[in-house]
Amino acid sequence: MRWFIFAVFCHCLIIVNSTIYFEERGIHLAKSSTTPMMEQYYEIKKQYPDAFLFYRVGDFYELFEDDAVKGAQILELTLTHRSNKTENPIPMAGVPHMAVDNYVNTLVEKGYKVALCEQLEDPKKAKGMVKRGIIQLVTPGTMMNEGPNDAKDSNYLTSVVTTKSGFGLAYSDLSTGEVYATHLKDFAAVSNELLSLRTREVVYNGPLSEKDRDFMHKANITVSEPVKLEGEHAEISYVEQSLTSNAEKEATRQLISYLLSTQKRSLAHLQIAKSYEVNQYLQMSHTVQNNLELIASAKTGKKMGSLFWVLDKTHTAMGGRLLKQWLARPLLSVEEIEKRQEMTQALFDGYFTRENVIDALKGVYDLERLTGRIAFGNVNARELLQLSRSLDAVPVILEALKQDNSPALNNFADQIDPLKGVAELISTTIVKDPPILTTEGGLIREGVDAQLDRYRDAMNNGKKWLAQMEVDERQKTGIDNLKVGYNKVFGYYIQVSNGNKSKVPLDRYTRKQTLTNAERYITPELKEHENLIMEAQTRSTDLEYDLFVKLREEVKKYIPALQKLGNQLAALDVYCGFATVAEQNDYVKPNFHTDNQDISVIAGRHPVVEKVMTAGSYIPNDVEMDNGTNIFLITGPNMSGKSTYMRQMALIAIMAQVGSFVPAEQADLPIFDQIFTRIGAADDLISGQSTFMVEMSEANDALQYATKRSLVLFDEIGRGTATYDGMALAGAIVKYLHDKVGAKALFATHYHELTDLEDSLDHLKNIHVGATEENGKLIFLHKILPGPADQSYGIHVAQLAGLPKAVLREATKLLKRLEAQGSELAPASQQLDLFNEPAPKVEEPEVDETSEAEKDILDEISNLYLADKTPLEVMQLVADWQKDLKDEK
Ligand SMILES: Nc1ncnc2c1ncn2[C@@H]1O[C@H](COP(=O)(O)OP(=O)(O)OP(=O)(O)O)[C@@H](O)[C@H]1O
């Protein structure tokens, strides 16, 4: 903090007289409007026109011109001018170099890029202008510092290339070095992938239409130009080695080229790209994932209330990130799912094993990101120690896994290399509690390097000599409180309080500094020893840094092994979490069958809804879709639990295919290939479509792309338009799903007329959510029952919501009248046949039965200004109205 205040103070001095500041550093301001320093600045800025240029001057990074104006506003910096002498002063703002990360994060979080320009030589040794250059371009997709983001979030940079047959797409999280590549047919698939990955930045080689640009802007994705790199790059050939598709290779090369050119260093942690196909996993569009609230609540955008919130019992950031990846890409292969299930089951059964593993995992740091920092060259000694402590936890984990009698756990342990050598190397080199800075010594243990030990001896001897000098000088001078001290400006000195000044032997002592209460002196001997100590200190600090770098380089060799270990521990963390959640929430292991698409879930629950309710109050429900039933048409009052029931089915399917246990007493499931939803009124703000348009496009997606192996959830389709339109569309959609698609579908509706479809559609079954009326009050049973609902209770729900009584009375009257007219106009059978014939033209119903007297009274009431009346007058008025009404009858 003190340093920070000092730095800010210094910067103020610069602002007061920047000319002195620059001249002190040997930067002479030219009389003309452009100085050599500014010329250098403009030269560098020219290469990075779309980035904020942070230009290092001494202890500050300076922003100039527009960057300064804009930066000062965003970062709340003081905007000043570089020189008040020139006619056109240059706007300038600065940030202390020690605090630069925060400022860079803020800008990059907002979608900007930052070019960090460093002094590439020691300003004191520089002849003329200090050499400067860009050491890194920080962009939204390459940000490594943990900003406000959760450590459990990945930060992806995605590269997209257009090819003859479609698109190649590759993405990477620079902090962990993971790389994935795929190829896609159309831009819609690309957009969906970008949104699902929550990518922050896309490097794209093709032209963008106005619409696509708008999409990127709304989705908060920064679009960057590809960079062509000269020459061969080991990283590129390493990463792309296992790719076969040209589109994927091209996208990967473009990705790595961009990373290398922005980071300006070798990136030894980039991993071999993993090729994937979107249809290798259970496919869900970004909207479906959002609607089902897999990672975040749709309302708040926060973790709480999502499936991730329920399932995330991980203890490492790596585990959290992996769980998110798994939830977005559930598996299709029963074999692979069952492998995950075996691990979950074994940890579920082995309580003590799990507890021991979890205890050890709590001591494991983010190995994936630590390895990233090692490769990047910005790891410090404390982080290396974190790595070694994490590695110390591995033997404990292995012992726990090996002692368990589960073959799955034993096998898992056999695959793990604890990298003991790395842990030992670090812990025997680095001291127990090293400083954050790597350049000021105090990092390396004694006994590691003989030369370093010699320097340290020299320093210690020197210090001993100083202590002895203090004793000797006290004796010689008779000054009891004489002290030998040290400060950064004057070095070692002898301090004598003012009261003893007269005893100072001025023939030997030279006065150096006067304080209020004391004087400070030096002697030639003192300076001689100071030189010896200082030299030993500088040399030992330099040597320590070299030894540290050597250690870092040594650890670098283990990066692939460390990444593999990080992955294994992350998976183990997720399995332990699955087992814990299953135990705490009473989940069961689902079974899969691949010969048919029958669903049998006994006493299923919604994992999130049950979690926010008081224990035991959630009513479990079955989903039995067999014997050729493909569609459940669900009716029932609002608020009874239709949506919950449908979502519950989808979440159970996803949890099952991820390898988790599920909230049910028993679950026998098929493998779903895709999930489609049309749920609620979650407006799709990114596509800029109207609510009804979104509703129809989502319905269209399902009708076009769903297969017999898909799960479709349609909630109140058609309600976004006029009743008959909506009903007609809903009916037609059900029929199409039934006749042409054959997917498993849950279809909730308020159009009771649709329930008659059961008679004509063999694979459709009516079910409803039970409710009863007691003393005029609606009681929700939340229980799924066979057959259609008898009425919709909409008005009861409106009553629960507290609508004015007058509205409820009027609605009830209208309803009765409409029901009566409905049966007159079209007998039930005819109404239900709506989908085979054009909608009957309905005469506007006559709804106004109010008598003249009633109308007059209502008029009077609405115009009555109560503040003008006394209570007695009001009573009189009411009596008059009663009389009028009686008279009319
Ligand atoms: N099985 C259940 N057990 C207990 N409570 C439930 C159950 N299902 C739903 N609920 C409760 O009822 C509320 C409303 O459920 P839901 O939104 O699913 O109703 P809905 O029938 O879809 O309503 P609408 O037709 O108005 O959309 C839930 O938020 C939950 O509190």
The ligand as an SDF file (V2000), in Angstrom:
LIG
                    3D

 31 33  0  0  0  0  0  0  0  0999 V2000
  -43.6520  -32.3620   -8.3740 N   0  0  0  0  0  0  0  0  0  0  0  0
  -43.7150  -31.2330   -7.6530 C   0  0  0  0  0  0  0  0  0  0  0  0
  -43.7270  -31.2870   -6.3000 N   0  0  0  0  0  0  0  0  0  0  0  0
  -43.8270  -30.1540   -5.5800 C   0  0  0  0  0  0  0  0  0  0  0  0
  -43.9000  -28.9410   -6.1130 N   0  0  0  0  0  0  0  0  0  0  0  0
  -43.8960  -28.8170   -7.4420 C   0  0  0  0  0  0  0  0  0  0  0  0
  -43.8080  -29.9560   -8.2790 C   0  0  0  0  0  0  0  0  0  0  0  0
  -43.8320  -29.5550   -9.5590 N   0  0  0  0  0  0  0  0  0  0  0  0
  -43.9410  -28.2130   -9.5290 C   0  0  0  0  0  0  0  0  0  0  0  0
  -43.9700  -27.7720   -8.2580 N   0  0  0  0  0  0  0  0  0  0  0  0
  -44.0930  -26.3730   -7.8120 C   0  0  0  0  0  0  0  0  0  0  0  0
  -44.9880  -25.6940   -8.6600 O   0  0  0  0  0  0  0  0  0  0  0  0
  -44.3860  -24.5650   -9.2440 C   0  0  0  0  0  0  0  0  0  0  0  0
  -44.9200  -24.3240  -10.6350 C   0  0  0  0  0  0  0  0  0  0  0  0
  -44.5550  -25.3770  -11.4640 O   0  0  0  0  0  0  0  0  0  0  0  0
  -44.5140  -25.2260  -13.0470 P   0  0  0  0  0  0  0  0  0  0  0  0
  -43.8930  -23.9490  -13.4200 O   0  0  0  0  0  0  0  0  0  0  0  0
  -43.8980  -26.4720  -13.5380 O   0  0  0  0  0  0  0  0  0  0  0  0
  -46.0540  -25.1920  -13.4010 O   0  0  0  0  0  0  0  0  0  0  0  0
  -46.7620  -25.1560  -14.8330 P   0  0  0  0  0  0  0  0  0  0  0  0
  -47.8710  -26.0940  -14.7330 O   0  0  0  0  0  0  0  0  0  0  0  0
  -45.7800  -25.3830  -15.9000 O   0  0  0  0  0  0  0  0  0  0  0  0
  -47.2830  -23.6790  -14.8580 O   0  0  0  0  0  0  0  0  0  0  0  0
  -47.6790  -22.7660  -16.1340 P   0  0  0  0  0  0  0  0  0  0  0  0
  -48.6900  -23.5110  -16.8970 O   0  0  0  0  0  0  0  0  0  0  0  0
  -48.1970  -21.5300  -15.4910 O   0  0  0  0  0  0  0  0  0  0  0  0
  -46.3850  -22.5470  -16.8740 O   0  0  0  0  0  0  0  0  0  0  0  0
  -42.8980  -24.8970   -9.1880 C   0  0  0  0  0  0  0  0  0  0  0  0
  -42.1110  -23.7500   -9.1530 O   0  0  0  0  0  0  0  0  0  0  0  0
  -42.7670  -25.6730   -7.9150 C   0  0  0  0  0  0  0  0  0  0  0  0
  -42.6290  -24.7850   -6.8170 O   0  0  0  0  0  0  0  0  0  0  0  0
  1  2  1  0
  2  3  1  0
  2  7  2  0
  3  4  2  0
  4  5  1  0
  5  6  2  0
  6  7  1  0
  6 10  1  0
  7  8  1  0
  8  9  2  0
  9 10  1  0
 10 11  1  0
 11 12  1  0
 11 30  1  0
 12 13  1  0
 13 14  1  0
 13 28  1  0
 14 15  1  0
 15 16  1  0
 16 17  2  0
 16 18  1  0
 16 19  1  0
 19 20  1  0
 20 21  2  0
 20 22  1  0
 20 23  1  0
 23 24  1  0
 24 25  2  0
 24 26  1  0
 24 27  1  0
 28 29  1  0
 28 30  1  0
 30 31  1  0
M  END
$$$$
